[in-house]
């Protein structure tokens, strides 16, 4: 039986005026061939409010500084299990939606783990994300983006 380390996280669906979502290209240091795309965000500090943590992570990972209150309420919650760096996690995470006109991503705030495991970023159109063979997390991301944008997801 695999023992999972509990973890709380907050993530941001950063969507620009063209309706594209910002995703980072990452890999697991323990499995460098396991490549994937994921939203800005990460683990919360003990006792940290999820909106505060999401705003902190957004600033660290993209250079975009916003007040926690600007993120509003979470638009989605999930529990996911995954391994990273040889550690198995059971992560409760909340997703916040933030719309921007545009943003030039500044990754100067990456910590050592992020520097070693994040290989780039890209603004993804939802339809392209829906049709790519690339792995992304969460798997429900296109449907979630359609829902928060007020569009129906094509089935």
N, C-alpha and C positions, 0 to 999 in steps of 0.2 A: 504494500500500500504506500502510495506517495504522500508524504506530508507536505502540505502547502503552508507557506508563510502568509499570514493575513496582511493585507495592504489596502489602504484607501487612496484613491486617486481622483483628480479632477482634470478634465480635458476640455479643449476649446475647439469648436467648429468655427474657424475663422474663414468667413466667406466674403469675397470681394464684390465690387459692383457688377462684374460680369457673371456672377453666380458661381464662381470657382472656389473650391475649398483648398486651403493650404495643408499639404501633407509633407512629412519628412520621410526620407528613404533611410531605413535602418537595417541593422542585422544584429543577431545575438552573438556576443563575443565567444560563447561556448559552441556556437554552431554558425560560423561565418557565412556558410552557404544559404542559411535561412534568411532570405531578404524579404522585406515587407515595407509598406507605407503606413504611416500612422499620424494622428492628429497631434498638435502641440498639447502639452500637459504632462502630468506625472504625479508621483507620489506626494501625499500630503504629510506635513510635519505633524507630530502628535498634538491633538487638540485643535488643529488648524481647520477653520471653516473652509468648505469646498470652494466657494467663490473667491475667497482670499487666496487660496492655494492656486486656483486656476489663473488668477491675475498675476500672481508671482511667477508661475511657470511660463506664462505667455511672455512676460518681460524678459525672463532669463533666456528663453529659447528663440524669440523673434525680435526682441528689442522694443516691442510695442507695449507701452505702459498705459494701463487703464485702471480705473477704480473698480474694486470688487462689485460695487453696486451697479456699474455699467453693464455687467454680465447678466443681470436679471436672475431669473430662476432657472434651474437646470431644465433642458429640453428632453433629456433622456438619462436613464440610469440603467446600469447592467452590472452583473457579477461575471467575471471571466477568470479562467484558470490558464496559466501559461508558465513557461520556464524562461529564465533570462540569466545568463552567466552561471548556469548550473543550479540555480535556485528555483524551486517551484513556488508560484504565488497563487493565491486566491484573492483577487482584487475586486473590491467594490468601487465603482467609478461613476461619476456624474459628468455629463457633457453640457457645456454652455454654448450658446450661439452668440457670435459677435460678428456684426456686419461692418465692413470698412469699405471706403471708396477704393483704396488700394494700399499696399504696404510693401516697402522694400525690406526684406527679412535681414536682420542683423543677428548672427549667431555668436557674437563675441561673448555672450553670457553662458555658453555651454560649459558644463563641468567636464571632468576628465572622462567619465563614462560616456557622456553624450558625444564628446569629441571622437572617441574611439568607435562608437557604434552608429553614428548618424553620418550618412554619406552624401547628403544633399537634400534639397527640398524642391517642391513644385506646386504650382496652383493648378488643380485638376478641375476641368469641367465635369459636372455630374454625369452626363451621358458617356463621356470617355471613361470615367471611373467604372460605370456600370458594365462596360464592354471590354475592359482590359483583362488580360490573363495574369497580370501582376497580383500578388497577395497584398491585401490591405486589412487593417483592423480599425474598427470592428467590421465583421463581415456584412453587417446590416447598413453600412455607411451610406450607400446610394439611396436606399429607401428612407433612411432617416433624413438625409438632405432634401429629398423631394418633399417629405412631410413638413419640415420646418420652413421650406420655401413656399408652402401652400400649393405645391403641385402634386398631382397623383403620380405615383411611380408606375412606369409602363411595365406590364406583366407579359 
